Amino acid sequence: MSTYVLVHGSWHDGDMWKPVATHLAGMGHDVHTPTVAGHGVGVPKNVDHDDCVASIVDHIVGADLRDVILLGHTFGGTVIARVAEEIPDRLRRMIFWNAFVPAPGNSLLDEVPPHYRALFDQLAASSDDDTVAMPFPVWREAFIQDADAELAAATHARLSTEPYQPFRDKLDLSRFYASDVPKSYINATEDTALPPGEWGWHPRMSGRLGMYRLVQLAGSHEVMFTAPERLAVAIDAAGRD
């Protein structure tokens, strides 16, 4: 049995891991799915990146979890990189699933294409609480294109607005890049949430990890919804010794 802490991405909350967590638990693993600060419906959105990191550190330390396999999806990659700087002694391995691995000193916004930065700036400016809502056309075509129309609509309805300040915050990450915690990268081969090529996930993000284990699987950015068992198998492969 291994202890997994699964850190969700933008517009998500910890409950959305449930199908994947159920499959991992069926393999004998202990699975935790905390919600990052400022994420979810009906919660305060005035958080920064440090608040997001602290919420995951507090979960791990509060539950006295050790020998943790810490996974981050998309935005969650920026969070787990910082968590590794704060509590490296509690981690056994880190897994980045189509996740951001920011270059030292960069923010998440520095790592996305200009058209996303312009869209996010516009959406945050038009909100009353500096948040970004996920437009359905982007969700349908770039995030969950392997779902049928019903699942795409149902999952979009579960999304919450994303606090924007954590996207802007610059991350030093010098301690992360000096870390010797083993790392894996899971790449869903049909993930077009970042457009393939110059801005793509793999090998642009994965290549920053130094020595790492690569696990690939078929699916979109939201394969957690469209094929949770397949993702659980990939997570198990990425996390094993």
Secondary structure, DSSP 8 states (H G I E B T S, - for coil): --EEEEE--TT--GGGGHHHHHHHHHTT-EEE----TT-STTS-----HHHHHHHHHHHHHHTT--SEEEEEETTHHHHHHHHHHH-GGGEEEEEEES-----TT--SGGGS-HHHHHHHHHHHHHSSSSEE---HHHIIIII-TTS-HHHHHHHHHH---EESHHHH-----HHHHT----EEEEEETT--SS-SSTT-STTTTGGGGSS-EEEEES--TTHHHH-HHHHHHHHHHHH--
